Amino acid sequence: METIEKQEVSEYETERGKPTPSRQHGILQSRISTAISIRYGDKYEPASEVTLNLSDIKPYVPDLCIFPKAPVNWTQEEVKVSEVPITAVEIISYSQTVEEILEKFRDYFSAGVQSCWLVIPPLQTIYVILPDNKIKVFHEDILTDSVTGISIDLNEIFS
């Protein structure tokens, strides 16, 4: 297994304003998205790595966005999305701080995002944060987002 060392900022990081994802990051992103799609696919559409162009705020690329279910126009590519997701999910990486993620969340909330999830892989914990700074902490439990009504079993996500 390769050890993680501080290196120069990669092109990926510069372009997206966030660290290069790890294997664990990708697995969690996929599992969370799949869990939402299976249980709530008739109501919500999870989307990964969407570039959000939210008014005057700099473009962000959350790990996952949860949008209301809507028809997809496969003939027109939307590179920068101006639609505000209901929920933004960020999976913290080894080189990020909680403060950096919370700064993103403040921008997401000011653009109209209604809930944000902060995923902490080493602790197998997800924080659901609302615009009024109410925070719910979920660990080895059923995560329930009061905004969307989405519930997912963290034992399955972190298995």
C-alpha positions as CSV (number, residue, x, y, z in Angstrom):
1,M,0.0,0.0,0.0
2,E,1.3,3.4,-1.0
3,T,1.9,5.9,1.8
4,I,0.4,9.4,1.5
5,E,2.8,12.2,1.4
6,K,2.3,15.9,0.9
7,Q,3.0,16.7,-2.8
8,E,2.6,19.6,-5.1
9,V,-0.9,20.5,-6.0
10,S,-2.0,18.4,-9.0
11,E,-3.8,19.7,-12.1
12,Y,-6.9,17.8,-10.8
13,E,-6.8,19.7,-7.5
14,T,-6.2,23.1,-9.2
15,E,-9.1,22.6,-11.7
16,R,-11.6,21.4,-9.2
17,G,-10.4,23.2,-6.0
18,K,-10.3,19.9,-4.1
19,P,-7.9,17.0,-3.4
20,T,-7.6,14.0,-5.8
21,P,-10.0,11.3,-4.5
22,S,-8.7,8.1,-3.0
23,R,-10.0,4.6,-3.5
24,Q,-12.0,4.8,-0.2
25,H,-13.4,8.1,-1.3
26,G,-14.6,6.6,-4.6
27,I,-16.1,3.6,-2.8
28,L,-18.0,5.8,-0.4
29,Q,-19.2,8.1,-3.1
30,S,-20.5,5.1,-5.1
31,R,-22.2,3.5,-2.1
32,I,-23.9,6.6,-0.9
33,S,-25.1,7.4,-4.5
34,T,-26.3,3.8,-5.0
35,A,-28.2,3.7,-1.6
36,I,-30.0,6.9,-2.5
37,S,-30.8,5.7,-6.1
38,I,-32.2,2.4,-4.9
39,R,-34.5,3.8,-2.2
40,Y,-35.3,7.2,-3.6
41,G,-34.7,7.0,-7.3
42,D,-38.3,8.0,-8.0
43,K,-37.9,11.2,-6.1
44,Y,-34.2,12.2,-6.2
45,E,-31.3,12.0,-8.6
46,P,-27.8,11.8,-7.0
47,A,-25.1,13.1,-9.3
48,S,-21.3,12.9,-8.7
49,E,-18.7,15.5,-9.6
50,V,-21.1,18.1,-10.9
51,T,-19.6,21.6,-11.4
52,L,-22.0,24.0,-9.8
53,N,-22.1,27.5,-11.1
54,L,-24.0,29.2,-8.3
55,S,-24.5,32.9,-8.9
56,D,-21.6,35.0,-7.7
57,I,-20.0,32.1,-5.8
58,K,-16.9,30.5,-7.4
59,P,-17.6,27.2,-9.1
60,Y,-17.6,24.2,-6.8
61,V,-17.6,20.4,-7.4
62,P,-19.2,18.6,-4.5
63,D,-18.5,14.9,-4.3
64,L,-22.3,14.3,-4.6
65,C,-25.3,16.5,-5.3
66,I,-28.8,15.4,-4.7
67,F,-31.3,17.0,-7.1
68,P,-35.0,16.5,-7.4
69,K,-35.9,13.8,-10.0
70,A,-36.4,15.4,-13.4
71,P,-36.1,14.2,-17.0
72,V,-32.6,14.2,-18.4
73,N,-31.9,15.8,-21.8
74,W,-29.2,13.5,-23.2
75,T,-28.7,15.7,-26.3
76,Q,-27.5,18.8,-24.5
77,E,-24.5,18.6,-22.2
78,E,-24.7,20.9,-19.1
79,V,-21.0,21.4,-18.2
80,K,-21.7,24.0,-15.4
81,V,-24.9,23.5,-13.6
82,S,-26.8,26.5,-12.3
83,E,-29.6,24.5,-10.7
84,V,-29.1,24.4,-6.9
85,P,-29.1,20.9,-5.5
86,I,-31.2,20.1,-2.4
87,T,-28.2,18.5,-0.7
88,A,-24.4,18.6,-1.2
89,V,-22.2,15.8,0.0
90,E,-18.5,16.3,0.7
91,I,-16.2,13.4,1.7
92,I,-13.2,14.8,3.5
93,S,-9.8,13.7,2.3
94,Y,-6.5,13.4,4.2
95,S,-5.4,16.8,3.0
96,Q,-8.5,18.8,3.8
97,T,-9.6,20.4,7.0
98,V,-13.1,20.5,8.5
99,E,-12.9,24.3,8.3
100,E,-12.3,24.2,4.5
101,I,-15.4,22.0,4.1
102,L,-17.5,24.2,6.4
103,E,-16.5,27.2,4.3
104,K,-17.8,25.4,1.2
105,F,-21.0,24.6,3.1
106,R,-21.5,28.3,3.9
107,D,-21.3,29.1,0.2
108,Y,-23.6,26.2,-0.7
109,F,-26.2,27.4,1.9
110,S,-26.0,31.0,0.6
111,A,-26.8,29.7,-2.9
112,G,-29.8,27.8,-1.6
113,V,-28.6,24.3,-0.8
114,Q,-30.9,23.0,2.0
115,S,-28.6,20.4,3.7
116,C,-25.0,19.3,3.5
117,W,-23.4,16.0,4.5
118,L,-19.8,15.9,5.8
119,V,-18.5,12.4,5.5
120,I,-15.5,11.5,7.7
121,P,-14.2,8.1,6.4
122,P,-11.7,7.2,9.2
123,L,-14.4,7.7,11.8
124,Q,-17.2,6.1,9.7
125,T,-19.3,9.1,10.6
126,I,-21.5,11.5,8.6
127,Y,-22.6,14.9,9.9
128,V,-25.8,16.3,8.4
129,I,-25.6,20.1,8.6
130,L,-28.5,22.6,8.0
131,P,-28.3,26.3,7.1
132,D,-29.3,27.3,10.7
133,N,-26.1,25.4,11.9
134,K,-28.1,22.5,13.3
135,I,-25.9,19.5,13.2
136,K,-26.9,15.8,13.4
137,V,-24.1,13.2,13.8
138,F,-24.6,9.7,12.5
139,H,-22.3,6.7,13.3
140,E,-23.3,3.0,13.0
141,D,-26.9,4.1,12.7
142,I,-29.5,5.1,10.2
143,L,-28.7,8.5,8.8
144,T,-31.9,10.5,8.3
145,D,-31.8,13.9,6.5
146,S,-34.8,15.9,7.9
147,V,-34.8,18.1,4.7
148,T,-35.1,15.3,2.1
149,G,-36.4,12.5,4.3
150,I,-33.6,10.3,2.9
151,S,-32.5,7.5,5.3
152,I,-29.5,5.3,4.7
153,D,-28.0,2.6,6.8
154,L,-24.4,3.6,7.6
155,N,-23.6,0.0,8.5
156,E,-24.1,-0.8,4.8
157,I,-22.2,2.3,3.6
158,F,-19.2,1.6,5.8
159,S,-19.2,-2.2,5.6
